[in-house]
Amino acid sequence: MSTPDGGSSESIRIGDVNVAPGYRTQVDLPIADLSIHVPMAMPVHVINGPEVGPTLFVAAAIHGDELNGVEIIRRIIQLAALRRLKGILIAVPIVNVPGFLSLSRYLPDRRDLNRSFPGSPRGSLAARLANTFLDEVLANATHGIDLHTGAIHRENFPQIRVDLDNPAAEPMARAFGAPLVVNAASREGSLRGAADERGVPVIVYEGGEALRFDEVAIRTGVRGVIGVMEHLGMLPASKRADGSQAPRMLRDSRWVRAPASGVVRSKQKTGAEVEVGDLLAVVSDPLGEAETEIKSPMDGVIVGRTNLPLAHEGDALFHIGYTEEAEQGTSPKPFHHLFE
């Protein structure tokens, strides 16, 4: 039950379980039976603090092969500081359980769960899974953090994606403390889009690559979730190290694509600052007889790149975020990211 300030002062009910203030438990939300007639469920960890505060959900593995968020949540729910929690933390380490079991981004029918919201209780497996998450998790939340990585063979520098014009979500993005904050409009069918329609501010954390643990991205994510909880008043404010830098705010971004097919030799890492004309990579045939240089078309920061050294003409290779207008006479607009 919500109080006028948006906090919770009584039990929270998820599935068939009531969690009273001062208690924590795991709830298994039924999804569907596997084809071998074994029940499948979404694990949800609920921590109801003894004092009034917001209700924050932290979700991972909406894409089943994005694993860093699973480890971030495992570390978060073990924090001793949660004994002083004000409000409720709903932690969902694996949203896309079928994809996680098969190490796949998608559901078994190849649907993308993050394009299936708000879903339906009578639709496809993706629609039912999305609907369950909205009814049981999002409906109980006042704020949210959605944890992601890059896709297979794509690495993302630790970053927050958020609509910078959202007055409730933008402070959360700053409080997370990732090195970069990228202005990004929510996609239709995404969890963030469904949350926007319900007035629940949600930020998306991106860091690392699918099917890989990245310790830097994981530690950044753990610190970031704690930072948001402190910002919301759910945890006591900690003393940040002096000299810590504010995140760099990027108003827009663009993919640089392969001008030719061949073998790619990258010259820049994620997080690198580049200027117009800087060499990003060289594409050549396997013998190196024909080579094409790829140069940066703008000043900016490499927020993501492909790690696969092979490319076809037109493949996305480097994702560059920037703070100023890329083209004279045009205003930056929130970018619909391909892989969120």
ABEGO torsion letter per residue (X at the ends): XBBAAGBBABBBBBEABBBBBGBBBBBBBBABBBAAGBBBBBBBBBBBBABBBBBBBBBBGABAABAAAAAAAAAAAABAAAAABBEBBBBBABABAAAAAAGBABBAAGBBAAAAOAEBAABBAAAAAAAAAAAAAAAABABBBBBBBBBBGBBBBBBBBBBAABAAAAAAAAAAGBABBBBBBBBBGBAAAAAAAAGBBBBBBBBEBBGBBBAAAAAAAAAAAAAAAAAAGABBBBBBBBGBBBBBBBABBBBBBBABBEBBBBABBBGBBBBBGBBABBBBBAAGABBBBBBBABBEBBABBBABABBBBGBBABBBBBABBABBGBBBBBBBBAAX
